[in-house]
Structure formats: C-alpha cells, structure tokens
Amino acid sequence: MPEPISIPVAAEGIKMTPENKCDFCTNSLCCHYVTQEIDTPRSKYDYEHLLWQVSHDQVSVYKDSDGWTLIFETTCKHLQENGRCGIYEIRPQICRDHSNDFCEYDQPPEEGFDLYFPDYESLLKYCRKRFKRWERG
C-alpha cells in the first residue's frame, strides 16, 4: 500500500476535520486496494494455498485483531485524476460506510498488523518456522 503523505496542515492555516480530511489525502489511499477476509489458515494445505495467492502481483496477506485478510493492490476504476470519486452519489455501500476518523492517511495499515506477508518469500519463511517438517511434506 502507498505510504501516507505528510502535509503541513498548520502551515496552510486550515484545521483538519473528518468532513475535510479527504481533501488533504492527495493519493486517495483507501481507493487503491481491495481486501477480502479469509478463514484462518490452519493446515499446511491452507498455507500452500496462501503461498499461491501471494505469488501473484499486488497480492498480500495479513493477520490482525479481526482475523486474516487478503489485500489486492489495485486502483478503483471510478477514481478520477483529481482524487475524487466519479460515482460519489451512487457509490457502493462499503464506500459510504468507510470512516476516515482514523484511516490510511493517519498511519500505514501495516503498523496495526500482527502478521504481514507482502510476498511469497516472507510467507514461506513463516511456514518453515510454523511447520517444522514443511519441506518433508
């Protein structure tokens, strides 16, 4: 995921509020990925399936207090060049429900993850540690 950009709000003399916060986020951070909750992996087979998934470009997986989630880094088709939503009035409910009280702009999401595997190598290392007999089938 893209790193949040630090913008000198005080220098502009504008107080950031939930109503205007998205105006400060010039990268539209929340519009550059899709997440999908998944069942907690338990078996070697489950982890092999995850290894296959994170072998694809722009796919990663994490675990946090809510459970396990796949991340697909991809840009919303309705995001306009100015960072605004092109279908704002008819946007999906999940977009309407998204709160910016504490969001990607405030802190990189990875800082809240218990486990994070951005690629095959990092997940394989974890699998080898978790399953002592990983290589032996």
Rosetta constraint file for C-alpha pairs under 8 A:
AtomPair CA 1 CA 29 HARMONIC 7.84 0.50
AtomPair CA 1 CA 32 HARMONIC 7.53 0.50
AtomPair CA 1 CA 33 HARMONIC 7.47 0.50
AtomPair CA 1 CA 73 HARMONIC 6.75 0.50
AtomPair CA 1 CA 108 HARMONIC 7.99 0.50
AtomPair CA 2 CA 29 HARMONIC 6.78 0.50
AtomPair CA 3 CA 108 HARMONIC 6.18 0.50
AtomPair CA 4 CA 25 HARMONIC 7.90 0.50
AtomPair CA 4 CA 29 HARMONIC 7.39 0.50
AtomPair CA 4 CA 104 HARMONIC 6.55 0.50
AtomPair CA 4 CA 105 HARMONIC 5.01 0.50
AtomPair CA 4 CA 106 HARMONIC 7.07 0.50
AtomPair CA 4 CA 107 HARMONIC 6.88 0.50
AtomPair CA 4 CA 108 HARMONIC 6.50 0.50
AtomPair CA 5 CA 25 HARMONIC 7.32 0.50
AtomPair CA 5 CA 26 HARMONIC 7.91 0.50
AtomPair CA 5 CA 27 HARMONIC 7.94 0.50
AtomPair CA 5 CA 105 HARMONIC 7.14 0.50
AtomPair CA 7 CA 24 HARMONIC 7.15 0.50
AtomPair CA 8 CA 12 HARMONIC 6.89 0.50
AtomPair CA 9 CA 13 HARMONIC 6.49 0.50
AtomPair CA 9 CA 14 HARMONIC 6.10 0.50
AtomPair CA 9 CA 15 HARMONIC 6.98 0.50
AtomPair CA 9 CA 16 HARMONIC 7.27 0.50
AtomPair CA 10 CA 14 HARMONIC 6.45 0.50
AtomPair CA 10 CA 15 HARMONIC 7.30 0.50
AtomPair CA 16 CA 20 HARMONIC 6.22 0.50
AtomPair CA 16 CA 21 HARMONIC 5.65 0.50
AtomPair CA 17 CA 21 HARMONIC 5.57 0.50
AtomPair CA 18 CA 22 HARMONIC 7.76 0.50
AtomPair CA 18 CA 100 HARMONIC 6.35 0.50
AtomPair CA 18 CA 101 HARMONIC 6.03 0.50
AtomPair CA 20 CA 24 HARMONIC 7.37 0.50
AtomPair CA 21 CA 25 HARMONIC 6.95 0.50
AtomPair CA 21 CA 100 HARMONIC 7.35 0.50
AtomPair CA 22 CA 26 HARMONIC 7.83 0.50
AtomPair CA 22 CA 28 HARMONIC 7.52 0.50
AtomPair CA 22 CA 100 HARMONIC 7.65 0.50
AtomPair CA 25 CA 29 HARMONIC 7.16 0.50
AtomPair CA 25 CA 105 HARMONIC 6.48 0.50
AtomPair CA 26 CA 83 HARMONIC 6.42 0.50
AtomPair CA 27 CA 83 HARMONIC 6.62 0.50
AtomPair CA 28 CA 32 HARMONIC 7.20 0.50
AtomPair CA 28 CA 83 HARMONIC 5.68 0.50
AtomPair CA 28 CA 84 HARMONIC 7.80 0.50
AtomPair CA 29 CA 104 HARMONIC 6.32 0.50
AtomPair CA 29 CA 105 HARMONIC 6.98 0.50
AtomPair CA 30 CA 104 HARMONIC 6.68 0.50
AtomPair CA 31 CA 75 HARMONIC 5.95 0.50
AtomPair CA 31 CA 76 HARMONIC 5.60 0.50
AtomPair CA 31 CA 79 HARMONIC 7.17 0.50
AtomPair CA 32 CA 73 HARMONIC 5.97 0.50
AtomPair CA 32 CA 74 HARMONIC 5.10 0.50
AtomPair CA 32 CA 75 HARMONIC 4.16 0.50
AtomPair CA 32 CA 76 HARMONIC 6.22 0.50
AtomPair CA 33 CA 71 HARMONIC 6.67 0.50
AtomPair CA 33 CA 72 HARMONIC 5.46 0.50
AtomPair CA 33 CA 73 HARMONIC 4.25 0.50
AtomPair CA 33 CA 74 HARMONIC 4.86 0.50
AtomPair CA 33 CA 75 HARMONIC 6.17 0.50
AtomPair CA 33 CA 76 HARMONIC 7.63 0.50
AtomPair CA 34 CA 71 HARMONIC 5.83 0.50
AtomPair CA 34 CA 72 HARMONIC 5.13 0.50
AtomPair CA 34 CA 73 HARMONIC 6.49 0.50
AtomPair CA 34 CA 74 HARMONIC 6.93 0.50
AtomPair CA 35 CA 69 HARMONIC 6.40 0.50
AtomPair CA 35 CA 70 HARMONIC 5.51 0.50
AtomPair CA 35 CA 71 HARMONIC 4.57 0.50
AtomPair CA 35 CA 72 HARMONIC 6.21 0.50
AtomPair CA 36 CA 69 HARMONIC 5.47 0.50
AtomPair CA 36 CA 70 HARMONIC 5.18 0.50
AtomPair CA 36 CA 71 HARMONIC 6.66 0.50
AtomPair CA 37 CA 67 HARMONIC 7.45 0.50
AtomPair CA 37 CA 68 HARMONIC 5.95 0.50
AtomPair CA 37 CA 69 HARMONIC 4.31 0.50
AtomPair CA 37 CA 70 HARMONIC 6.37 0.50
AtomPair CA 38 CA 67 HARMONIC 7.79 0.50
AtomPair CA 38 CA 68 HARMONIC 5.55 0.50
AtomPair CA 38 CA 69 HARMONIC 5.47 0.50
AtomPair CA 38 CA 70 HARMONIC 6.97 0.50
AtomPair CA 39 CA 67 HARMONIC 7.84 0.50
AtomPair CA 39 CA 68 HARMONIC 6.60 0.50
AtomPair CA 40 CA 67 HARMONIC 6.81 0.50
AtomPair CA 40 CA 68 HARMONIC 5.86 0.50
AtomPair CA 41 CA 46 HARMONIC 5.09 0.50
AtomPair CA 41 CA 47 HARMONIC 6.14 0.50
AtomPair CA 42 CA 46 HARMONIC 6.21 0.50
AtomPair CA 42 CA 47 HARMONIC 7.44 0.50
AtomPair CA 43 CA 47 HARMONIC 6.54 0.50
AtomPair CA 44 CA 48 HARMONIC 6.09 0.50
AtomPair CA 44 CA 131 HARMONIC 7.61 0.50
AtomPair CA 44 CA 134 HARMONIC 7.71 0.50
AtomPair CA 45 CA 49 HARMONIC 6.22 0.50
AtomPair CA 46 CA 50 HARMONIC 6.45 0.50
AtomPair CA 47 CA 51 HARMONIC 6.13 0.50
AtomPair CA 47 CA 127 HARMONIC 7.11 0.50
AtomPair CA 48 CA 52 HARMONIC 6.34 0.50
AtomPair CA 49 CA 53 HARMONIC 6.40 0.50
AtomPair CA 50 CA 54 HARMONIC 6.18 0.50
AtomPair CA 50 CA 61 HARMONIC 7.88 0.50
AtomPair CA 51 CA 55 HARMONIC 6.13 0.50
AtomPair CA 51 CA 120 HARMONIC 5.72 0.50
AtomPair CA 51 CA 123 HARMONIC 6.70 0.50
AtomPair CA 51 CA 124 HARMONIC 7.07 0.50
AtomPair CA 52 CA 56 HARMONIC 7.33 0.50
AtomPair CA 52 CA 120 HARMONIC 7.87 0.50
AtomPair CA 53 CA 59 HARMONIC 6.76 0.50
AtomPair CA 53 CA 60 HARMONIC 7.72 0.50
AtomPair CA 54 CA 58 HARMONIC 7.92 0.50
AtomPair CA 54 CA 59 HARMONIC 5.10 0.50
AtomPair CA 54 CA 60 HARMONIC 5.21 0.50
AtomPair CA 54 CA 61 HARMONIC 7.14 0.50
AtomPair CA 54 CA 117 HARMONIC 7.95 0.50
AtomPair CA 54 CA 118 HARMONIC 7.16 0.50
AtomPair CA 54 CA 119 HARMONIC 5.38 0.50
AtomPair CA 54 CA 120 HARMONIC 5.53 0.50
AtomPair CA 55 CA 59 HARMONIC 7.41 0.50
AtomPair CA 55 CA 119 HARMONIC 6.51 0.50
AtomPair CA 55 CA 120 HARMONIC 5.40 0.50
AtomPair CA 58 CA 71 HARMONIC 7.86 0.50
AtomPair CA 58 CA 72 HARMONIC 5.73 0.50
AtomPair CA 58 CA 73 HARMONIC 4.99 0.50
AtomPair CA 58 CA 74 HARMONIC 7.39 0.50
AtomPair CA 59 CA 70 HARMONIC 7.02 0.50
AtomPair CA 59 CA 71 HARMONIC 5.58 0.50
AtomPair CA 59 CA 72 HARMONIC 4.75 0.50
AtomPair CA 59 CA 73 HARMONIC 6.40 0.50
AtomPair CA 59 CA 118 HARMONIC 7.17 0.50
AtomPair CA 59 CA 119 HARMONIC 7.53 0.50
AtomPair CA 60 CA 70 HARMONIC 5.84 0.50
AtomPair CA 60 CA 71 HARMONIC 5.18 0.50
AtomPair CA 60 CA 72 HARMONIC 6.80 0.50
AtomPair CA 60 CA 116 HARMONIC 7.75 0.50
AtomPair CA 60 CA 117 HARMONIC 5.80 0.50
AtomPair CA 60 CA 118 HARMONIC 4.50 0.50
AtomPair CA 60 CA 119 HARMONIC 6.09 0.50
AtomPair CA 61 CA 68 HARMONIC 7.21 0.50
AtomPair CA 61 CA 69 HARMONIC 5.64 0.50
AtomPair CA 61 CA 70 HARMONIC 4.40 0.50
AtomPair CA 61 CA 71 HARMONIC 5.83 0.50
AtomPair CA 61 CA 116 HARMONIC 6.10 0.50
AtomPair CA 61 CA 117 HARMONIC 5.34 0.50
AtomPair CA 61 CA 118 HARMONIC 6.49 0.50
AtomPair CA 62 CA 68 HARMONIC 5.74 0.50
AtomPair CA 62 CA 69 HARMONIC 5.47 0.50
AtomPair CA 62 CA 70 HARMONIC 6.61 0.50
AtomPair CA 62 CA 71 HARMONIC 7.85 0.50
AtomPair CA 62 CA 113 HARMONIC 6.43 0.50
AtomPair CA 62 CA 114 HARMONIC 7.45 0.50
AtomPair CA 62 CA 115 HARMONIC 5.40 0.50
AtomPair CA 62 CA 116 HARMONIC 4.31 0.50
AtomPair CA 62 CA 117 HARMONIC 6.05 0.50
AtomPair CA 63 CA 67 HARMONIC 5.35 0.50
AtomPair CA 63 CA 68 HARMONIC 4.34 0.50
AtomPair CA 63 CA 69 HARMONIC 6.32 0.50
AtomPair CA 63 CA 113 HARMONIC 5.87 0.50
AtomPair CA 63 CA 114 HARMONIC 5.53 0.50
AtomPair CA 63 CA 115 HARMONIC 5.01 0.50
AtomPair CA 63 CA 116 HARMONIC 6.52 0.50
AtomPair CA 64 CA 68 HARMONIC 6.62 0.50
AtomPair CA 64 CA 112 HARMONIC 6.80 0.50
AtomPair CA 64 CA 113 HARMONIC 4.73 0.50
AtomPair CA 64 CA 114 HARMONIC 4.99 0.50
AtomPair CA 64 CA 115 HARMONIC 6.88 0.50
AtomPair CA 65 CA 113 HARMONIC 7.84 0.50
AtomPair CA 65 CA 114 HARMONIC 7.48 0.50
AtomPair CA 75 CA 79 HARMONIC 7.45 0.50
AtomPair CA 78 CA 85 HARMONIC 5.79 0.50
AtomPair CA 78 CA 86 HARMONIC 4.96 0.50
AtomPair CA 78 CA 87 HARMONIC 6.42 0.50
AtomPair CA 79 CA 83 HARMONIC 6.07 0.50
AtomPair CA 79 CA 84 HARMONIC 5.87 0.50
AtomPair CA 79 CA 85 HARMONIC 4.92 0.50
AtomPair CA 79 CA 86 HARMONIC 5.90 0.50
AtomPair CA 80 CA 84 HARMONIC 5.38 0.50
AtomPair CA 80 CA 85 HARMONIC 6.04 0.50
AtomPair CA 80 CA 86 HARMONIC 5.90 0.50
AtomPair CA 87 CA 91 HARMONIC 5.42 0.50
AtomPair CA 91 CA 95 HARMONIC 6.37 0.50
AtomPair CA 91 CA 96 HARMONIC 6.95 0.50
AtomPair CA 92 CA 96 HARMONIC 6.59 0.50
AtomPair CA 93 CA 97 HARMONIC 6.07 0.50
AtomPair CA 94 CA 98 HARMONIC 6.27 0.50
AtomPair CA 99 CA 103 HARMONIC 7.26 0.50
AtomPair CA 102 CA 106 HARMONIC 6.11 0.50
AtomPair CA 102 CA 107 HARMONIC 7.99 0.50
AtomPair CA 103 CA 107 HARMONIC 6.79 0.50
AtomPair CA 104 CA 108 HARMONIC 5.52 0.50
AtomPair CA 104 CA 109 HARMONIC 6.06 0.50
AtomPair CA 107 CA 111 HARMONIC 7.22 0.50
AtomPair CA 109 CA 113 HARMONIC 7.09 0.50
AtomPair CA 110 CA 116 HARMONIC 7.06 0.50
AtomPair CA 117 CA 122 HARMONIC 5.54 0.50
AtomPair CA 117 CA 123 HARMONIC 5.41 0.50
AtomPair CA 118 CA 122 HARMONIC 6.90 0.50
AtomPair CA 118 CA 123 HARMONIC 7.86 0.50
AtomPair CA 119 CA 123 HARMONIC 6.55 0.50
AtomPair CA 120 CA 124 HARMONIC 5.98 0.50
AtomPair CA 121 CA 125 HARMONIC 6.19 0.50
AtomPair CA 122 CA 126 HARMONIC 6.49 0.50
AtomPair CA 123 CA 127 HARMONIC 6.16 0.50
AtomPair CA 124 CA 128 HARMONIC 6.17 0.50
AtomPair CA 125 CA 129 HARMONIC 6.42 0.50
AtomPair CA 126 CA 130 HARMONIC 6.03 0.50
AtomPair CA 127 CA 131 HARMONIC 5.80 0.50
AtomPair CA 127 CA 134 HARMONIC 6.91 0.50
AtomPair CA 128 CA 132 HARMONIC 6.09 0.50
AtomPair CA 128 CA 133 HARMONIC 7.50 0.50
AtomPair CA 128 CA 134 HARMONIC 5.43 0.50
AtomPair CA 128 CA 135 HARMONIC 7.55 0.50
AtomPair CA 133 CA 137 HARMONIC 6.87 0.50
